[in-house]
Amino acid sequence: MLCHFSIDDVCRSLRWLTQKRPASLFDMQLFGKIQEWRHKYGLLTTLYCFTGVGEFDQMQIPEEYAKEYEANSDWLRLGFHGKCGDYPFSQERDYIEGYNIAAAARNNLRAGTTNILRLHSWLATTEQKRFLLDVGIETLLYPNDEDLPYDSNGEFIQDGMVHKRTDVWFEKLPTLTPSTLCIGNDKIVAFTHEWCFDREADKIEEALGIYREHGYSFFA
């Protein structure tokens, strides 16, 4: 049994890294915590990142951190989430430009990559999906919406792309129970957001322990 864990809307940590230049990636609170969870629970984490915000974009991240990104690429992955957090994509040129900048930054940093994405505002047009398929994306993580045509495994295929249900949204869980954590599913998709990570960290850690107790391992 498998669990996918990710953090959406990641950008503030990357901007802080660029501006403050700590000795290590893991001197940052978010990165340090997920590294701790890696050691405790064998966690694999995907950070779904905005290309930039304001005057910052990922190409500004100093390449001095490339060795750490590369050394941890087996469990720490970076994925495209959106060009910026101000609005969903509307124009195809914005979408492609944002993806290409993020991909170039990941390449410069030798960071771990993923073929599974969750996009800002969830959905993608047919043209956007074609672009993502062409660059090697195989799965989109989609909303937990009963109007979508999920099969018994929580998946459907559309426009040649696998769409996978997102099961657990941590900041929306008032309590942790086997039911709210979807214990029993062969694959569980769980996530939170960077902006509320500190507030949700204790809840997430408790959930990770529960998943491990029930025999789940993690994938990215």
N, C-alpha and C positions, 0 to 999 in steps of 0.2 A: 504494500500500500504506500502511496506517495502523496506528498504535500508540496505545493508550490507556494513560496512566500515572497512577497514583493512589497516595495514601498514606492508609492506614486508621488508625482509633483516634486521630485528631487531637483533642487537648484540652489537653494540657500547655502547648503553645505559646500557645494562646489565653488560658489562665489566666495565664501569665507575662506576656503582653502587657498584660492587664488590671491586674495587680498592679504591674508595673515601669514601664509606659508609656515605652518607648523612643521616640526621635525618629522612627523609621521602622519599619514592619512588617519591613523587610528588614535591620534590625539584629539580628533573631533569626536564629540559625544555620540553622534549617530553611528559613525563608523566603528568607534570603540565598542559600542554595545553589540552591534551585530557580529563583530569579531569574537566577543565574549560568548555569544550564543553559538557561534561556530564551534568553539572549543567544548561547550557544554552539551550541545544537542546535535552536532553534525549539520548545522543549518547551512543551506545554500540560499543566498539572498540575491534577488534581482532588484536593482534600483532603476525605476523608470523615470528618466530625466528629461526636463525641459532643456532645449538647446541653449536658451539663455533667458535673461530677464534684465530689463533696463539696458545699461551699457555693457553688461557682461554676457559673454557666450563661452561655450565650453572650449573653444580653441585657445582661450587665454590661460587655461589650466597649465601650470608649469610642468614641463616634461621631466623635471627632477623627481616627480612622483611615479614615473613610468615603471621603475623597478618594483615598487610596492604593488602597483596595480597588476603587473605581470605575475609576481610571486603569489598573488592571491586570486588569480583568475579562475582557478578551479571551483571556487565557491562564491566569489563576488562578481556579479555580472552587471553590465550597464546596458539598458535598453532605451530606445527612443520613446518618448511620451508625447511630445509636442514641441512646436517651435518656441512658444512662450506660454506663460500661464494666463495671459490676459484675455484670450479668446480661443475658441476652437478654430481649426483650419477651415477656411472656406475656399481659397484659391489654390489650385494645384501647384503653382510655382512656390507658394509659401510652404506647402507640405514637403515638396521635394527638396527645397533649399534647406529647410530645418533638418530633415533626415540626413542630408549629405554633410552638413556641418557637424552634426552629432557623430556620424560614422567616422569622419576624418579625425575628430578629437579622440574617439575610442582607439583608433589605429595609432595615433601619436603616443597615447598612454599605454599601449599594449594591454588594454583592459579586457577582461572577459566579456564575451558577447553572448547573445541569446537569439534564438529564432522564434521566441514567444513574446508577443507585445500586448500591453494594455495601453490604449491611446487615450489622451486627454479627451474628455466628453464621450468616451467609450467607442463611438461608432466611426466607421470609415465608409467613404463612397466606393462604388465599384472601381473607379479609376484609381483611387488610392490603394485599394487592395491589389490591383494589378501591379502597381509599382512595388508594393511590399513583397509580393510573390517574386518579382523579378530580382529583388535584392536578397532573397533567401529567407524571408519570414514565412513560417509555416502555420502559425496559430495566432489568433487574436483572442484575448480574454475579454469576454462580453458580460453585460449585466445579468443579474439574477432576475430575469423578467419572464414571467410565464407566457407572455405573448410571443416569445421567440421559440422557434421550432426545435428545442433541444430533445435529443433522444434519451434513453434510459441512462446513458453514460454522461449526460450533461453536455453533449456536443451536437453540432450540426455543420454541414459543409455548404458553403455558398460562395459563388464567384471563385471556385477553386481553392478556397481558404477554409481551414478548420476553425470553427468558432467554439470556444470552451467557456462554460458558465463559471463566473466568479462566485464562489460559495460563501465565503466568510469575509465580512467587512468589519474590522475590529472595532472601529469607533462607533459602530451602530449596534454592538452587542452589549446589552445591559448585564447579562450573566453568561458565564461559561458553563455549558452543559454538553453532554454528548450530542444532543440534538442541534444546538446552535453552532457547534464546531463541526457538524456533519460527520461525526465519527461513524465509520461503517462504509463510507464511500471509498471506492478503490483509489480515486484521485480527488484531492481537495485543493482548491485554489483559494488562498487567503491573502489579504493585503491590508495595508493602512496607508497613511499619507505622511510625508515629511513634516508638514506643519503641525501635526498633532502627535508626533512620535513620542516625545518625552512624556506626554500625558498618558499615552496608551502602553508604554513600555512594560510595566508590571503585568498588565493583562495579557499582553502578547507573550511574555516569557512563561506565564502560567500555562497558556495554551500550547506553547511549544513542548513543555514538559508532558502535557496530557497526550499530545500526538505521539511523542516518543514512547510513552507508557503503553499506548495502543498499537505499537509496532509500525508506525509510519516512519519513513525516511523522506528526505527532501530532494527535490529536483529543481533545475532552473533552465 
